Amino acid sequence: MYELINKLSYFTSRANKVLLNFYQITQNFKIMDIIDQKILELLKENSRISFNKISENINKTEATVRRRVKRLKDEGIIQKFTIDYDIDTGQKIYATIKIEPDFKDVKRILKELLSIEEVSNIWRLSGDCGLLLKVDLDSIEKFNPLIEDKISQITGIKIIETCFITDVIK
């Protein structure tokens, strides 16, 4: 009898350890029901939707929605609320390019320069200075292709100097 009690005690102890281990493992799982999923879908469509609108949509109280969103945030299911936008927030790169044109072909050269999208301004300079171009680029990586593939391909020009604009004073 004593031996049977020892074996039962041993198995009970092992079973308790297994159950405790299982409990600890399951605590790491994030459990969601259909209501949580509906809330997430509504927030995914519009992260600024009010808890009141969500509650009307899923037929639950606002307090329930608020409590569930807080739990979803606390459990790490909702990591952040964000927005999508359709504007360019990148810093533009501006540069000047001084070129010496063949003045016999200056009209053709100007026409070709005007057709280059990145060229925003062209100034004709007095004396032997030639032309000064201002170019607007989305990134510095686009500068060399602009020079190599577009501007230097125009017959009758010689690029004298390029400068990046680092600060606009006025």
Backbone bond lengths (Angstrom), bond angles and torsions (degrees), N, CA, C in turn:
res aa  C-N    CA-C-N  psi(-1)  N-CA   C-N-CA  omega(-1)  CA-C   N-CA-C  phi
1 M - - - 1.443 - - 1.528 110.54 -
2 Y 1.341 114.87 -44.28 1.451 119.77 179.23 1.522 111.10 -59.36
3 E 1.335 115.66 -41.01 1.467 121.61 179.56 1.530 110.61 -64.05
4 L 1.306 117.86 -39.18 1.464 122.91 178.59 1.526 110.60 -64.81
5 I 1.306 117.28 -41.39 1.462 121.77 179.05 1.532 109.82 -65.00
6 N 1.345 116.68 -41.08 1.467 120.47 177.71 1.517 111.12 -61.45
7 K 1.348 116.18 -43.21 1.470 119.89 179.84 1.530 110.63 -65.91
8 L 1.321 116.83 -42.87 1.458 120.63 177.73 1.529 110.58 -62.05
9 S 1.313 116.03 -42.09 1.465 120.76 178.82 1.520 110.49 -62.70
10 Y 1.353 115.14 -42.30 1.463 120.01 178.66 1.529 110.46 -62.18
11 F 1.330 117.45 -48.11 1.467 120.76 -178.58 1.536 111.15 -66.83
12 T 1.325 116.98 -37.04 1.462 120.81 177.57 1.525 109.77 -64.08
13 S 1.304 116.12 -43.14 1.456 120.61 178.20 1.524 110.65 -62.06
14 R 1.350 117.13 -45.25 1.475 121.49 178.39 1.530 110.36 -63.47
15 A 1.324 116.95 -41.96 1.469 120.77 -179.81 1.529 110.03 -63.83
16 N 1.323 117.06 -40.65 1.462 120.63 178.16 1.525 111.18 -63.48
17 K 1.333 116.56 -39.78 1.463 120.33 177.99 1.524 110.76 -64.90
18 V 1.329 116.86 -41.41 1.469 121.25 178.85 1.521 109.84 -64.12
19 L 1.342 116.64 -45.05 1.464 120.34 179.26 1.524 111.18 -63.80
20 L 1.320 117.61 -40.59 1.453 121.43 178.29 1.532 110.09 -64.18
21 N 1.314 116.17 -42.95 1.462 121.42 177.66 1.534 110.39 -61.64
22 F 1.328 116.58 -45.02 1.465 121.60 178.65 1.528 110.39 -61.01
23 Y 1.335 116.73 -43.45 1.457 121.47 179.26 1.529 110.57 -60.89
24 Q 1.331 117.18 -45.15 1.457 120.92 -179.70 1.522 111.27 -63.60
25 I 1.316 116.90 -39.79 1.468 120.67 179.17 1.517 110.53 -65.88
26 T 1.323 117.86 -44.92 1.464 120.82 -177.08 1.520 112.33 -68.83
27 Q 1.319 118.04 -20.21 1.454 120.18 177.77 1.531 111.54 -67.50
28 N 1.334 116.01 -22.79 1.456 120.48 179.46 1.528 112.13 -80.70
29 F 1.331 117.17 -15.75 1.462 120.08 178.96 1.518 109.59 -82.01
30 K 1.301 115.64 141.58 1.451 120.83 178.38 1.525 107.75 -97.68
31 I 1.316 115.93 120.06 1.457 120.41 -175.45 1.527 108.82 -102.69
32 M 1.336 114.55 127.67 1.467 120.39 179.29 1.524 108.39 -128.30
33 D 1.319 114.96 144.72 1.455 119.05 173.54 1.528 109.39 -107.17
34 I 1.310 116.32 -173.67 1.472 121.60 -176.67 1.526 111.58 -64.24
35 I 1.326 116.95 -33.14 1.473 120.91 178.90 1.533 109.51 -64.81
36 D 1.344 116.92 -46.46 1.466 120.49 177.38 1.526 110.48 -58.63
37 Q 1.315 116.10 -42.18 1.466 120.13 -179.17 1.525 111.18 -64.09
38 K 1.328 117.37 -39.84 1.466 120.85 177.70 1.530 110.55 -64.73
39 I 1.328 116.31 -41.87 1.466 120.44 178.16 1.525 110.03 -60.66
40 L 1.331 115.90 -45.57 1.469 119.96 179.93 1.525 111.68 -61.95
41 E 1.323 117.11 -41.21 1.470 120.13 179.07 1.524 111.39 -62.60
42 L 1.340 116.74 -43.18 1.467 120.45 179.25 1.529 111.04 -64.77
43 L 1.327 116.29 -40.85 1.469 119.65 178.59 1.525 111.43 -69.14
44 K 1.317 116.15 -33.04 1.468 119.91 178.44 1.530 110.52 -66.35
45 E 1.333 115.96 -38.54 1.474 120.36 177.92 1.525 111.35 -68.15
46 N 1.341 116.18 -39.59 1.465 120.75 -176.84 1.522 108.06 -151.29
47 S 1.327 116.77 100.74 1.465 120.25 -176.42 1.527 112.78 -69.28
48 R 1.337 117.13 -10.21 1.471 120.37 179.82 1.523 112.94 -98.37
49 I 1.331 117.39 3.26 1.470 120.70 -178.87 1.530 109.18 -61.21
50 S 1.319 116.24 140.73 1.470 120.04 -178.10 1.532 110.12 -77.60
51 F 1.339 114.43 154.99 1.458 119.26 176.20 1.528 110.10 -60.40
52 N 1.329 116.79 -33.38 1.460 121.28 178.68 1.529 110.99 -62.09
53 K 1.338 116.73 -45.81 1.472 120.73 179.14 1.524 110.61 -64.03
54 I 1.334 116.28 -40.44 1.475 119.40 178.09 1.522 109.54 -62.10
55 S 1.342 116.27 -44.59 1.476 119.49 -178.09 1.524 111.35 -62.15
56 E 1.326 117.53 -38.53 1.468 120.85 177.01 1.532 110.45 -64.56
57 N 1.323 115.69 -38.18 1.453 121.60 -176.97 1.530 112.86 -69.69
58 I 1.334 117.26 -34.44 1.470 120.20 -175.97 1.527 112.85 -107.89
59 N 1.339 116.46 4.51 1.470 122.07 177.96 1.526 113.18 59.16
60 K 1.322 114.97 44.99 1.465 122.02 174.36 1.520 107.07 -130.39
61 T 1.339 116.63 166.62 1.462 119.19 179.69 1.529 110.66 -75.07
62 E 1.322 114.65 159.56 1.461 119.82 178.06 1.523 110.26 -62.89
63 A 1.333 117.09 -36.90 1.466 121.20 178.97 1.532 110.61 -61.97
64 T 1.321 116.52 -39.81 1.470 120.71 177.96 1.520 110.46 -62.68
65 V 1.337 116.25 -44.92 1.463 120.74 179.58 1.524 109.77 -62.52
66 R 1.327 116.34 -46.59 1.468 120.90 -179.12 1.535 110.22 -59.38
67 R 1.323 117.06 -45.44 1.460 122.17 -179.29 1.539 111.03 -64.02
68 R 1.325 116.19 -41.88 1.473 119.95 -179.61 1.525 111.73 -68.63
69 V 1.333 117.61 -40.76 1.469 120.32 178.29 1.524 109.60 -63.70
70 K 1.338 117.02 -41.57 1.466 120.21 177.65 1.521 110.46 -60.78
71 R 1.338 117.76 -44.09 1.463 121.12 178.86 1.522 111.18 -63.76
72 L 1.340 116.89 -41.70 1.465 120.37 179.14 1.535 110.83 -63.85
73 K 1.320 116.71 -35.58 1.475 120.14 175.93 1.521 110.36 -69.89
74 D 1.338 116.51 -46.57 1.467 120.79 -178.34 1.529 111.81 -61.29
75 E 1.340 117.09 -35.41 1.467 121.38 -179.37 1.527 112.21 -82.53
76 G 1.322 116.61 -4.12 1.457 119.34 177.42 1.515 114.57 83.97
77 I 1.325 117.54 6.00 1.468 120.25 177.37 1.522 108.93 -70.39
78 I 1.343 116.05 -47.82 1.467 120.18 171.21 1.516 105.72 -92.11
79 Q 1.337 116.13 115.62 1.460 119.82 -177.56 1.515 112.23 -96.37
80 K 1.339 116.90 -31.35 1.454 119.85 177.20 1.519 109.19 -165.94
81 F 1.311 114.83 156.07 1.448 121.51 172.44 1.520 105.51 -100.57
82 T 1.309 117.95 135.98 1.456 119.81 -174.55 1.519 110.69 -142.41
83 I 1.317 114.83 174.23 1.454 120.59 177.70 1.518 108.78 -130.64
84 D 1.312 116.13 155.35 1.454 122.68 170.04 1.518 106.42 -105.43
85 Y 1.294 117.16 144.11 1.455 119.33 178.38 1.510 109.81 -138.17
86 D 1.315 114.84 161.59 1.456 120.33 -174.79 1.529 110.24 -124.20
87 I 1.331 116.12 47.00 1.457 120.00 174.47 1.518 108.04 -131.48
88 D 1.314 115.80 155.75 1.446 121.46 179.66 1.523 108.65 -89.95
89 T 1.329 117.08 114.23 1.458 120.38 179.71 1.519 111.79 -101.75
90 G 1.323 116.66 2.75 1.457 120.53 179.92 1.521 111.50 -70.51
91 Q 1.298 115.97 146.70 1.458 121.86 178.76 1.516 108.55 -75.12
92 K 1.308 117.13 126.37 1.468 121.81 177.00 1.524 109.48 -74.38
93 I 1.319 114.53 153.90 1.458 122.10 176.16 1.529 106.71 -110.21
94 Y 1.314 116.17 130.70 1.459 121.17 179.20 1.523 108.32 -118.28
95 A 1.329 115.67 141.61 1.464 120.25 178.51 1.515 109.20 -145.52
96 T 1.330 114.94 159.35 1.462 120.67 172.64 1.525 107.56 -114.23
97 I 1.312 114.41 147.02 1.458 120.77 178.33 1.523 106.76 -131.86
98 K 1.315 115.06 120.85 1.464 119.96 177.99 1.530 106.72 -97.52
99 I 1.328 115.60 124.32 1.465 119.13 -179.65 1.525 110.08 -124.82
100 E 1.293 114.29 152.89 1.465 121.73 176.21 1.535 106.41 -110.21
101 P 1.333 115.95 108.00 1.468 117.91 -178.76 1.536 111.38 -88.27
102 D 1.311 114.45 158.72 1.460 120.39 168.56 1.525 104.75 -78.05
103 F 1.345 117.45 107.98 1.463 121.04 -171.29 1.527 113.17 -65.14
104 K 1.338 118.39 -14.85 1.471 120.10 174.63 1.528 109.94 -68.52
105 D 1.368 116.94 -28.33 1.465 121.72 -177.92 1.528 112.34 -113.58
106 V 1.319 118.54 23.42 1.454 121.44 -172.55 1.531 112.74 -61.16
107 K 1.343 118.56 -36.11 1.477 120.03 -179.99 1.528 110.79 -64.49
108 R 1.321 116.41 -43.64 1.469 120.58 178.97 1.535 110.15 -66.26
109 I 1.314 115.94 -42.70 1.466 120.88 -179.89 1.531 110.49 -61.57
110 L 1.331 116.32 -45.20 1.468 120.25 178.09 1.524 111.31 -61.54
111 K 1.324 116.53 -40.91 1.464 120.78 179.32 1.532 110.23 -62.00
112 E 1.333 117.40 -42.51 1.466 120.77 179.10 1.525 111.09 -68.51
113 L 1.329 117.33 -39.19 1.469 120.17 177.70 1.530 111.48 -64.74
114 L 1.325 115.91 -39.61 1.472 119.98 178.97 1.529 112.34 -62.96
115 S 1.318 117.17 -26.33 1.474 120.42 -178.57 1.527 112.90 -81.13
116 I 1.321 118.17 -8.12 1.471 121.53 178.99 1.526 108.37 -84.68
117 E 1.307 115.80 118.16 1.468 122.54 -173.78 1.530 113.11 -57.31
118 E 1.323 118.05 -39.50 1.467 121.75 -175.62 1.525 113.04 -71.43
119 V 1.319 117.98 -18.14 1.471 121.14 -179.92 1.530 107.93 -79.18
120 S 1.340 115.69 114.58 1.470 119.58 -177.45 1.526 112.61 -98.27
121 N 1.335 117.61 -28.53 1.461 121.43 -179.87 1.526 109.33 -142.59
122 I 1.327 114.59 146.56 1.467 121.13 173.50 1.518 106.85 -134.60
123 W 1.349 115.95 127.90 1.452 120.84 176.52 1.525 109.02 -120.85
124 R 1.319 115.54 135.36 1.460 120.38 172.33 1.518 106.04 -91.11
125 L 1.321 116.02 126.46 1.461 121.39 -176.16 1.529 109.80 -102.27
126 S 1.316 115.86 152.49 1.472 119.89 -178.23 1.531 110.99 -77.95
127 G 1.323 115.67 162.70 1.458 121.07 177.63 1.515 111.93 70.05
128 D 1.322 116.19 -144.36 1.465 121.66 -178.99 1.525 112.43 -90.73
129 C 1.293 117.56 18.01 1.466 120.98 -174.26 1.531 113.12 -78.38
130 G 1.292 119.92 -25.74 1.458 121.84 177.28 1.514 113.53 83.09
131 L 1.342 115.48 -132.70 1.459 122.19 -177.83 1.525 109.51 -119.32
132 L 1.334 114.92 148.01 1.460 120.93 175.44 1.519 107.30 -120.76
133 L 1.324 115.75 124.82 1.462 121.36 179.80 1.520 109.32 -109.24
134 K 1.318 115.90 145.33 1.465 120.68 168.34 1.519 105.74 -113.71
135 V 1.339 115.69 130.75 1.463 120.18 179.78 1.524 109.70 -119.95
136 D 1.336 115.95 145.06 1.463 123.34 178.52 1.520 107.39 -115.56
137 L 1.335 116.36 125.47 1.462 121.35 -176.86 1.522 110.68 -127.92
138 D 1.335 115.58 150.65 1.458 120.29 177.11 1.523 112.17 -74.99
139 S 1.334 117.12 -28.50 1.463 120.47 179.73 1.522 109.32 -154.67
140 I 1.300 115.69 160.98 1.464 121.01 -179.45 1.532 111.15 -66.38
141 E 1.338 115.92 -27.31 1.464 120.54 179.44 1.526 112.13 -63.56
142 K 1.315 117.08 -19.92 1.465 120.41 -178.24 1.540 112.60 -88.17
143 F 1.342 116.60 -4.03 1.464 119.58 -177.11 1.528 112.31 -69.85
144 N 1.322 117.35 -53.38 1.471 119.41 -178.57 1.527 112.87 -60.40
145 P 1.334 119.58 -44.33 1.465 118.02 176.28 1.531 112.81 -60.39
146 L 1.345 117.55 -34.33 1.461 120.52 177.03 1.531 109.82 -62.44
147 I 1.307 116.72 -46.76 1.469 121.13 -179.67 1.533 110.30 -66.69
148 E 1.324 115.84 -51.05 1.467 120.45 -172.96 1.526 113.38 -72.22
149 D 1.322 117.29 -42.46 1.469 120.66 -171.51 1.522 114.10 -93.96
150 K 1.317 117.05 -20.02 1.466 118.28 -176.24 1.530 112.43 -118.50
151 I 1.321 116.85 -65.29 1.470 119.59 -171.26 1.530 111.85 -67.43
152 S 1.325 117.83 -48.45 1.471 119.16 -176.61 1.530 112.64 -71.35
153 Q 1.316 117.69 -10.69 1.463 121.09 177.42 1.534 112.29 -80.36
154 I 1.320 116.91 -11.39 1.467 121.15 179.35 1.527 108.47 -76.39
155 T 1.309 115.86 122.07 1.466 121.30 179.55 1.523 109.74 -67.71
156 G 1.336 115.85 135.48 1.465 120.65 174.55 1.509 115.10 96.45
157 I 1.333 118.30 11.23 1.465 118.48 176.89 1.526 110.12 -124.69
158 K 1.312 113.83 153.79 1.460 121.74 175.79 1.523 105.95 -131.02
159 I 1.334 115.91 123.93 1.465 119.89 178.88 1.514 107.68 -80.08
160 I 1.321 115.08 122.43 1.457 121.95 -176.94 1.526 111.40 -93.99
161 E 1.345 116.22 -44.46 1.460 119.46 -172.08 1.521 110.08 -156.60
162 T 1.336 116.31 142.17 1.463 121.13 172.45 1.528 107.95 -125.81
163 C 1.313 116.22 141.10 1.469 121.53 179.69 1.524 108.94 -140.52
164 F 1.327 116.21 136.08 1.455 119.98 173.79 1.523 108.98 -88.76
165 I 1.321 115.91 138.42 1.465 121.23 178.42 1.515 106.46 -84.00
166 T 1.319 116.40 118.11 1.460 120.76 -177.04 1.515 113.99 -97.37
167 D 1.355 116.31 -22.28 1.456 119.57 -178.78 1.510 109.00 -157.27
168 V 1.321 116.63 135.96 1.461 121.00 176.19 1.525 106.52 -102.51
169 I 1.318 115.26 116.81 1.468 120.18 -177.48 1.518 111.71 -84.45
170 K 1.331 115.30 -42.35 1.475 119.73 179.44 1.496 110.18 -146.87
